[in-house]
Structure formats: C-alpha cells, structure tokens
Amino acid sequence: MSDSPTLEQLVDAWRADPPRPAAADGLVDLLKQRFLAYEVPVSLIPRSDYEMDDDVVEDDVWKLLLITDPATVTGLVSPAAFDREDWPPSAEGWPPSLAEDWAEVFGNFRGELLAVEEVGYRLFTSLVGKGMALGIVLESRDGEIVDGFKIYGPSDLLADVLIGHIGWEKHRATEENPYGVAVGDIGDEDFARYLRMANAEGLLHAATGSAR
C-alpha cells in the first residue's frame, strides 16, 4: 500500500499551516541550482508579446530565465509532448541545412539586417521551438514574492515545481473571476495538483512530518 497522504490529509495540512508565499530570490536560486537556469533580460521578449499574452500579467513580469543544459532540458520536456505537439517540431518551413537554419535565425538567409534586439528574440524562440531550451517568466509585484509564472516550452515537471511553490492565489476564483481556481476545494483539479506538488516539495508541514 502507498504511504502517500490523501487529498483530505493534504488540505488539512494546508489549512493548519499554509506554506509561506514564494520568496522571489529563494525561488530564483532554486531554479538556478536544481535546473541550471540563468537570467536573461526580460526585454528579450518584446513588450508587445507580454501585452498580448493571456498567460502573462505584463505589468507583473519580473524575471526571465532560460534553461539550456542539454541533459536538464531533455529530462524536463514532457514525454507526451512528442506525440501531442510533435516535439521537437518538424523542420518544415525552415531551410534544409543546419547552416542555413541558423542563418535564418540571425536574418542572413534572406539578406536581412536585423536589429540586435530582434536577433536575441529570434534566437530565444528558435531554441525553445527546437526543444533546445525552456524559458520561464516569473511574475512579482514587489520583487519580494513570486505570484505567477509562464513556461516557454512543454514541461509538466517544471510546471509542477513552480505550482508547488507559487500556488494559485493570484488566480483564485472570485465574483469577478468565477472561472478561477477554487482554492481550498480538493474537487478542483488545479488546486489538488497544487496540494500534491507542495507536498512533494516539502512545503506542507503536517503532511510531510518535517519542519519548513
């Protein structure tokens, strides 16, 4: 029999001793140490992209991190993504040779002369699109607490870790947002996922039996 706590036990632990909000610097350090992530300028992604992205609160964008270590990326990319999203993507639409492929990224294949900031963004999207990198946007309103995130590239494992540390308070269901996450309701799949991941990360004191 499994010794894993039930959802009822996990939610009781959460109510009795809620995990502290995700400390911004601590979460960045965790990503750097566990996944070899490193920071790049948030401006690498154009502001207009943040503004048009429903998964990002543009005014709250705080940090942009990349993971490019090959073994780490391979271990994080969701296996199901290969079938679900044809990951890595096919080369259709790209020049046939590797040399021309990268020339396209830097704007030389068609004789373009790209601005420096465009080269960086094109390189970022190419690396993510080819399965060679994962990107992480962290959201924070004050630089002290991280309350949201977005992952560029398919990685359920990375999302699990971030959900476990950040939770869903920012996306809690309210009268103004009735389709948000029903925080506190184990019948809500997103909240149940948070409980499991918070426990896996050692953040639910009563469920793990160890001090935070």
Secondary structure, 3 states (H helix, E strand, C coil): CCCCCCHHHHHHHHHHCCCCCEEHHHHHHHHHHHHCCEEECHHHCCHHHHHHCCCCCHHHEEEEEEECCHHHHHHHCCCHHHHHCCCCCCCCCCCCCHHHHHHHHCCCCCCCCCCHHHHHHHHHHHHHHCCCCEEEEEECCCCCEECEEEEECCCHHHHHHHHHHHCCHHHECCCCCCCCECCCCCCCHHHHHHHHHHHHCCCCHHHHCCCC
